[in-house]
């Protein structure tokens, strides 16, 4: 599910402050990148059997490349997904999410957006 109007979508900023600020809020990039794209995931456990939720922030390089650490990243609309073990994460509009999970995602993304603001280009 897309989480719109967070202040994150279409933001443009350098990779290093983006890595720092997303990491500060427990969004993990780990190995989820290539030379042109980045993906940051925030994992949320669930009482539902074999279900884990993820808030995902994605972006792509408009200058430089991610590998060298000098990229300028344009962020996309954040997503809320549901991981079904062992099948993978679903972000489709057909998925249903508890209202509390949606509100938690919006609150967290608002905090991230606020901290990204001074670094936007």
C-alpha atoms as an extended CHARMM CRD file, in Angstrom:
* protein
*
       121  EXT
         1         1  UNK       CA              0.0000000000        0.0000000000        0.0000000000  PROA      1               0.0000000000
         2         2  UNK       CA              1.3400000000        3.4100000000       -0.9060000000  PROA      2               0.0000000000
         3         3  UNK       CA              1.5530000000        5.8990000000        1.9440000000  PROA      3               0.0000000000
         4         4  UNK       CA              1.1460000000        9.2490000000        0.2490000000  PROA      4               0.0000000000
         5         5  UNK       CA              1.6040000000       12.8460000000        1.3710000000  PROA      5               0.0000000000
         6         6  UNK       CA              4.3650000000       12.0440000000        3.8420000000  PROA      6               0.0000000000
         7         7  UNK       CA              6.8160000000       14.6780000000        2.6410000000  PROA      7               0.0000000000
         8         8  UNK       CA              9.2190000000       11.9240000000        1.6190000000  PROA      8               0.0000000000
         9         9  UNK       CA              8.0660000000       11.3130000000       -1.9430000000  PROA      9               0.0000000000
        10        10  UNK       CA             10.0110000000       13.3150000000       -4.5290000000  PROA      10              0.0000000000
        11        11  UNK       CA             12.5560000000       14.5290000000       -1.9340000000  PROA      11              0.0000000000
        12        12  UNK       CA             16.0690000000       14.8600000000       -3.3800000000  PROA      12              0.0000000000
        13        13  UNK       CA             19.1040000000       14.5760000000       -1.1090000000  PROA      13              0.0000000000
        14        14  UNK       CA             22.6290000000       13.2480000000       -0.8360000000  PROA      14              0.0000000000
        15        15  UNK       CA             23.0580000000        9.5740000000        0.0220000000  PROA      15              0.0000000000
        16        16  UNK       CA             25.1840000000       10.0400000000        3.1650000000  PROA      16              0.0000000000
        17        17  UNK       CA             22.6870000000       12.1150000000        5.1950000000  PROA      17              0.0000000000
        18        18  UNK       CA             19.8830000000        9.8860000000        3.8590000000  PROA      18              0.0000000000
        19        19  UNK       CA             21.6830000000        6.7580000000        5.1270000000  PROA      19              0.0000000000
        20        20  UNK       CA             22.3380000000        8.3980000000        8.5010000000  PROA      20              0.0000000000
        21        21  UNK       CA             18.8140000000        9.6920000000        9.0840000000  PROA      21              0.0000000000
        22        22  UNK       CA             17.0020000000        6.5760000000        7.9220000000  PROA      22              0.0000000000
        23        23  UNK       CA             19.3230000000        4.4580000000       10.0680000000  PROA      23              0.0000000000
        24        24  UNK       CA             18.6020000000        6.6780000000       13.0550000000  PROA      24              0.0000000000
        25        25  UNK       CA             14.9350000000        5.6500000000       12.6920000000  PROA      25              0.0000000000
        26        26  UNK       CA             15.7540000000        1.9210000000       12.2750000000  PROA      26              0.0000000000
        27        27  UNK       CA             15.2600000000        1.8220000000        8.5010000000  PROA      27              0.0000000000
        28        28  UNK       CA             17.8800000000       -0.6290000000        7.2460000000  PROA      28              0.0000000000
        29        29  UNK       CA             19.4540000000       -0.4520000000        3.7850000000  PROA      29              0.0000000000
        30        30  UNK       CA             21.8410000000       -3.3910000000        4.3020000000  PROA      30              0.0000000000
        31        31  UNK       CA             22.3800000000       -5.1400000000        0.9690000000  PROA      31              0.0000000000
        32        32  UNK       CA             19.2820000000       -3.6560000000       -0.6220000000  PROA      32              0.0000000000
        33        33  UNK       CA             20.8920000000       -1.4060000000       -3.1790000000  PROA      33              0.0000000000
        34        34  UNK       CA             22.5350000000       -1.4220000000       -6.5300000000  PROA      34              0.0000000000
        35        35  UNK       CA             24.4020000000        1.3040000000       -8.3940000000  PROA      35              0.0000000000
        36        36  UNK       CA             21.2420000000        3.2580000000       -9.1450000000  PROA      36              0.0000000000
        37        37  UNK       CA             18.6910000000        2.3710000000       -6.4310000000  PROA      37              0.0000000000
        38        38  UNK       CA             18.3230000000        2.1940000000       -2.6620000000  PROA      38              0.0000000000
        39        39  UNK       CA             15.7360000000        0.5120000000       -0.4600000000  PROA      39              0.0000000000
        40        40  UNK       CA             15.3210000000        1.1050000000        3.2750000000  PROA      40              0.0000000000
        41        41  UNK       CA             13.1050000000       -1.2460000000        5.2990000000  PROA      41              0.0000000000
        42        42  UNK       CA             11.6120000000       -0.8900000000        8.7550000000  PROA      42              0.0000000000
        43        43  UNK       CA             10.4950000000       -4.2490000000       10.1490000000  PROA      43              0.0000000000
        44        44  UNK       CA              7.4330000000       -4.5440000000       12.3950000000  PROA      44              0.0000000000
        45        45  UNK       CA              6.6410000000       -7.8450000000       14.0890000000  PROA      45              0.0000000000
        46        46  UNK       CA              3.0540000000       -9.0550000000       14.2970000000  PROA      46              0.0000000000
        47        47  UNK       CA              0.9890000000      -11.3070000000       16.5390000000  PROA      47              0.0000000000
        48        48  UNK       CA             -0.4640000000      -12.8000000000       13.3620000000  PROA      48              0.0000000000
        49        49  UNK       CA              1.0460000000      -16.1930000000       12.5560000000  PROA      49              0.0000000000
        50        50  UNK       CA              3.8150000000      -16.0030000000        9.9140000000  PROA      50              0.0000000000
        51        51  UNK       CA              3.1290000000      -12.3040000000        9.1760000000  PROA      51              0.0000000000
        52        52  UNK       CA              5.6550000000       -9.4530000000        9.4080000000  PROA      52              0.0000000000
        53        53  UNK       CA              5.0210000000       -5.8950000000        8.2200000000  PROA      53              0.0000000000
        54        54  UNK       CA              7.5430000000       -3.6610000000        6.4840000000  PROA      54              0.0000000000
        55        55  UNK       CA              7.6000000000        0.0580000000        5.8500000000  PROA      55              0.0000000000
        56        56  UNK       CA              9.7190000000        0.6400000000        2.7580000000  PROA      56              0.0000000000
        57        57  UNK       CA             11.3880000000        3.8110000000        1.5070000000  PROA      57              0.0000000000
        58        58  UNK       CA             12.8510000000        3.5480000000       -1.9920000000  PROA      58              0.0000000000
        59        59  UNK       CA             14.8150000000        5.9150000000       -4.1490000000  PROA      59              0.0000000000
        60        60  UNK       CA             17.0040000000        6.1430000000       -7.2170000000  PROA      60              0.0000000000
        61        61  UNK       CA             20.1690000000        8.0230000000       -8.0880000000  PROA      61              0.0000000000
        62        62  UNK       CA             19.7460000000       11.1000000000      -10.2550000000  PROA      62              0.0000000000
        63        63  UNK       CA             23.4860000000       11.8690000000       -9.9850000000  PROA      63              0.0000000000
        64        64  UNK       CA             26.4960000000        9.7230000000       -9.0910000000  PROA      64              0.0000000000
        65        65  UNK       CA             26.1410000000        6.1190000000       -8.0160000000  PROA      65              0.0000000000
        66        66  UNK       CA             25.2630000000        4.4140000000       -4.7660000000  PROA      66              0.0000000000
        67        67  UNK       CA             28.3670000000        2.1940000000       -4.6960000000  PROA      67              0.0000000000
        68        68  UNK       CA             30.7440000000        5.1640000000       -4.5610000000  PROA      68              0.0000000000
        69        69  UNK       CA             28.6710000000        6.8640000000       -1.8440000000  PROA      69              0.0000000000
        70        70  UNK       CA             28.3770000000       10.1200000000       -3.7900000000  PROA      70              0.0000000000
        71        71  UNK       CA             24.8680000000        9.6340000000       -5.1800000000  PROA      71              0.0000000000
        72        72  UNK       CA             22.0870000000       12.1740000000       -5.0980000000  PROA      72              0.0000000000
        73        73  UNK       CA             18.8710000000       10.2460000000       -4.4440000000  PROA      73              0.0000000000
        74        74  UNK       CA             15.2950000000       11.0330000000       -5.4000000000  PROA      74              0.0000000000
        75        75  UNK       CA             12.8530000000        9.2840000000       -3.0750000000  PROA      75              0.0000000000
        76        76  UNK       CA              9.6500000000        7.5510000000       -4.1120000000  PROA      76              0.0000000000
        77        77  UNK       CA              6.3200000000        7.2100000000       -2.3060000000  PROA      77              0.0000000000
        78        78  UNK       CA              6.8210000000        5.0030000000        0.7910000000  PROA      78              0.0000000000
        79        79  UNK       CA              5.1070000000        1.6170000000        0.9600000000  PROA      79              0.0000000000
        80        80  UNK       CA              3.5760000000       -0.5340000000        3.6560000000  PROA      80              0.0000000000
        81        81  UNK       CA              3.9020000000       -4.2430000000        2.9500000000  PROA      81              0.0000000000
        82        82  UNK       CA              2.9970000000       -7.5350000000        4.5190000000  PROA      82              0.0000000000
        83        83  UNK       CA              5.4580000000      -10.4410000000        4.4580000000  PROA      83              0.0000000000
        84        84  UNK       CA              3.9000000000      -13.8750000000        4.1960000000  PROA      84              0.0000000000
        85        85  UNK       CA              6.3570000000      -16.5560000000        5.2400000000  PROA      85              0.0000000000
        86        86  UNK       CA              7.7800000000      -18.1480000000        3.0990000000  PROA      86              0.0000000000
        87        87  UNK       CA              6.3370000000      -16.3810000000        0.0280000000  PROA      87              0.0000000000
        88        88  UNK       CA              7.6130000000      -12.8150000000        0.3360000000  PROA      88              0.0000000000
        89        89  UNK       CA              6.3780000000       -9.2530000000        0.7870000000  PROA      89              0.0000000000
        90        90  UNK       CA              3.1440000000       -8.0380000000       -0.8040000000  PROA      90              0.0000000000
        91        91  UNK       CA              2.5420000000       -4.3020000000       -1.2950000000  PROA      91              0.0000000000
        92        92  UNK       CA             -0.5480000000       -4.5660000000       -3.4960000000  PROA      92              0.0000000000
        93        93  UNK       CA             -3.6560000000       -2.4950000000       -3.0920000000  PROA      93              0.0000000000
        94        94  UNK       CA             -5.5780000000       -5.7160000000       -2.4830000000  PROA      94              0.0000000000
        95        95  UNK       CA             -3.8340000000       -6.1950000000        0.8440000000  PROA      95              0.0000000000
        96        96  UNK       CA             -5.6100000000       -5.2240000000        4.0490000000  PROA      96              0.0000000000
        97        97  UNK       CA             -3.6930000000       -3.5970000000        6.8870000000  PROA      97              0.0000000000
        98        98  UNK       CA             -4.8170000000       -2.9250000000       10.4490000000  PROA      98              0.0000000000
        99        99  UNK       CA             -5.5870000000        0.7740000000       10.9570000000  PROA      99              0.0000000000
       100       100  UNK       CA             -3.1190000000        0.8390000000       13.8690000000  PROA      100             0.0000000000
       101       101  UNK       CA             -0.3560000000       -0.3660000000       11.5150000000  PROA      101             0.0000000000
       102       102  UNK       CA             -1.1920000000        2.2970000000        8.9250000000  PROA      102             0.0000000000
       103       103  UNK       CA             -1.1590000000        5.0210000000       11.6090000000  PROA      103             0.0000000000
       104       104  UNK       CA              2.1380000000        3.7390000000       13.0060000000  PROA      104             0.0000000000
       105       105  UNK       CA              3.6680000000        3.8650000000        9.5220000000  PROA      105             0.0000000000
       106       106  UNK       CA              2.3900000000        7.4090000000        8.8960000000  PROA      106             0.0000000000
       107       107  UNK       CA              3.7220000000        8.6330000000       12.2540000000  PROA      107             0.0000000000
       108       108  UNK       CA              7.1580000000        7.1260000000       11.6900000000  PROA      108             0.0000000000
       109       109  UNK       CA              7.3780000000        8.4260000000        8.1210000000  PROA      109             0.0000000000
       110       110  UNK       CA              6.3870000000       11.9230000000        9.2850000000  PROA      110             0.0000000000
       111       111  UNK       CA              9.2680000000       11.9020000000       11.7680000000  PROA      111             0.0000000000
       112       112  UNK       CA             11.7060000000       10.7970000000        9.0680000000  PROA      112             0.0000000000
       113       113  UNK       CA             10.3840000000       13.4320000000        6.6410000000  PROA      113             0.0000000000
       114       114  UNK       CA             10.8130000000       16.1610000000        9.2520000000  PROA      114             0.0000000000
       115       115  UNK       CA             14.4470000000       15.2310000000        9.8210000000  PROA      115             0.0000000000
       116       116  UNK       CA             15.1650000000       14.9760000000        6.0870000000  PROA      116             0.0000000000
       117       117  UNK       CA             13.8430000000       18.4860000000        5.4400000000  PROA      117             0.0000000000
       118       118  UNK       CA             17.1010000000       20.4250000000        6.1250000000  PROA      118             0.0000000000
       119       119  UNK       CA             19.0340000000       18.1290000000        3.7570000000  PROA      119             0.0000000000
       120       120  UNK       CA             16.7110000000       18.3910000000        0.7690000000  PROA      120             0.0000000000
       121       121  UNK       CA             18.1600000000       19.8980000000       -2.3880000000  PROA      121             0.0000000000
